[in-house]
Amino acid sequence: MTHFQFSDQSIKAIIFDCDGTLVDSEEAHLDAWRRTLQNRGHDLSPEQCQLYTGKSATVIAKLISEKIGYECAAEVLAEKRAYYRELHERGFPAIESTVAFAKRLADAKGKLNLKLGLASAAVKSEILRNLRHLKIEDLFDVVLSGQDDLKDYVDPEGVNKPKPYIYLHAAKLLSISPKECVVIEDSITGIMSGNAAGCITIAIPNRFTALQDLSSAALQLDTFSEVTPEHFLHIVKASMRK
């Protein structure tokens, strides 16, 4: 694959989502929600799975509780998290092509004057456990949780994705303008968050988000297999010129 050099470098950071992008955890999340619902005489339909994928656990708990007429969303969320922890402790499989691409970026970031970040809607402990399991815990210049690292932001509708705050905060910590950041996301919620922050959004859907409308992303890719950092920058910049 051809390598490209840029004298007008305007991309200074690549920020990855985690669940569904680097780690194949969506099935476990859905299984934990399903078990929680089944304990209350309900189940999770395929349509609900599509609706909930990409949203924060707090939002999903609220939506589920409203749908089944259960008053305590916090109890639903706590039970889901307990089931999820059981599954999480076993370790989730990597989304190999994206993890390999992140490693290639890390190897080339000095040459390409790039910084790497990770911004996930999950709690920090889950993010760090995923990164340790994937053996990429030292890859990123900043790792942010939408549930633990946005305490300084106030929004009555919540501060996690699809709100822009996690990407605005990542750019701030990286000392880079949001418009110089490329966001790599698998879901519409993440794409909305990156777009709202003013970042360049790249969609890399998985089997759970493939049917979502990700057309608002600047670019959509099927895989990062064999994509070099230089070629990636080239196609992103080309999409920005359209």
N, C-alpha and C positions, 0 to 999 in steps of 0.2 A: 504494500500500500504506500502511496506517495507521501512523503513528508513535506510539510510546509513551514516556512519561516514568516514571522510577522514583524514588521517594523512599526506598525500602528496598533500595537497591542492594547485592546480596550477591555479584554476579559482578564480579570485579576484574581478571581476566586471561583471554585467549583464547590457547590454545597449539595450534599446528598441527603435525601430522606433515608430512613433505615428500613422499617417494616414494609415488606412488599417490594423494596427496591434493592437492598443489599442482603436481606435475610428473608427466607420464605416462611413467614410466621402467620400469614393471614388465616390459614386453615386452623391453626391453634386458637387464634382469637375467636373465630367463628364457632369452633367446638366448645370453647369456654362459655360463650354467650348462649349457645344452644342448650348446654347442660343446665345453665342457670334458669333459662326459660322453662325447660322441661320439668324442673322442680316446682314450677308454678302452673303446670298444666298447659303450657303453650310450646310452640316450636318456632324455628326460624326458617322462613320461606326463602327460596332462591332470590325473590324480588327484594326482600329485606336485606339479604346478604349484599346485594349490589348497592342498596341505599346506604348501608352502614359502613361499607369498606372505605377507609381513608379518614373517617371522622374520629375525633378523640373519644376515649372511653367514657368520659363524663357526659358528652353529648349523646352517645349511643344509649347509655343507661337512662338518661332522661327520656329519649324517644321511645325506648322499649317500655319503660314504666308507664308512660302515657298511653301507649297502644294496648297494653294488657290491663290497664286500670289499677295499677299497683302504686301505692302512694309514696313508697320509700325508695327513690332512685339510688340513694347512697348505699342501701342494703344490697340492692341488685348489683351495683358496681363492686362492692367488697367481695361478694360471692364469686362474681366473674373473675376477679383478680386472683382469688385463691385457687380456682381451677386452672387459670392460665399459668400461675407460678408452678404448679405441678408439672405442666407440660414443658414450661420454659427451662426448668432445671435439667431436663434431658438434652437440651440444645436443639436448635432449629437448623435446617440445612441452609447453606449459602445459596444465593442466586449467583452462580459461579461467574458468569460473564461480566456482571456488574462489579463484583468484588475484584476480579482480575483487572478490570479497567481502572478501578480506584487505586490499585497497587501501581499500575503503570503511570497514572497521574502523579502519585507520590514520588516515584523514581525520577520523574521529569520536571517536577514543579520548580526546582531551582533554575534549571535551564530556561523554562518557559515563564518564569516570574509569576507563578501561581501560588495561591494559598488554598487549602482544602478545609472544608467544614462539613459538619453533619448536624442536621436539624430535624428532630423527630417529635411527633405529637405524644410519644410514650413517656412514661416516667423515667427518670435518669437511671435508676438501678437496672431497669430492663434493657435500656440502650447499652449500658456498659457491659452487661452480661452477654448481650449479643455480640458486641465488638470483641470481647475476650474469646468467645467461642469461635469466632471467625479468624482470630489471631490478627486483628487489624486495629487494636486499641490505640496504637501509637501513630496511626496514619494521618490523623486530622489535627489541624491547628486549633479548632474549636469544636466542641460537642455540646449541643444544646437540647434541652427537653422543654417541650411546650407546656408541661405540667409543673416543672420545678424551677425553671430559669427565667420566668417572665413576671416575677413578682412586682417589678416596678411599673408594669403596664396596667392601666385600668380601662376596662371596657365592660359595660353592663351585659353585653352579649357573650362575654368570654374572650380570652386572649389567645387561645390555641388555634391551630389551623381550622378553618380557612382564613382566619384573620392574618394580617401581614406581619405581626409583631416578631415572630421567631426569626424570620428572614431579615427584618430590619435590625434586630439585635445581633444576629450573626454578622451582618455587614459592619455594624458599629464596632464589634469586638475585633474584627479583622482589619479595621481602619480602612475600609473600602466602601465606595458608593454602591448602593444596591444595584444600580444599572450596570455595574461592572461585574456582577455576580451571576453565574449560571446555576440554576436550580434544577436538580434531577429528581423527578417525582414519578410515582406510579399511578396516582389517583387524581380525580377532579378536585378534591379538597386541597391537596398539596399544590396543584397547578394554580388554583384560585389564590392560595396564600402567596406563592411566589410572584404571581402577576400583580397582586395588590401591593406588594412591597416594591414593585418596579424592577424586579429581576428578570433575567432571560430564562424562560421556563422550557425544560426539555421533558417530554413524556416518555416513559419506558414502561408500558403497561404489563401487568402479569395476568395470569388466567382469571383472577377475580375482578380485575379492573378493565379488561379488554373491551367490554361492552359499554364502558362509560364514554361520554363525549369529552374527549381530551383535545378537541380542535382549537381551544384557546391557547394551547402551548405553542411556542415559537417553532418547535420541531418535535416530531414523534419518531422514535426509533424502536425497532423490534428487539434488538439485542446490541450489546457492546462487544460481542465476540469479534476479535481481530481488529477492533477500532483503536488506532493509536491516538495519543493525546493531541498530536499535531493535526491529524485528520479531523478529529472531533472539533477542535477550534476552528478549523477551516469551514466545516459544514455549518457550525453555529453562526459564524460571521456571515456566511452566505445567506442563511435564513434571515438574518437581521437586515440585509440589504434589499430584501424583497419588498 
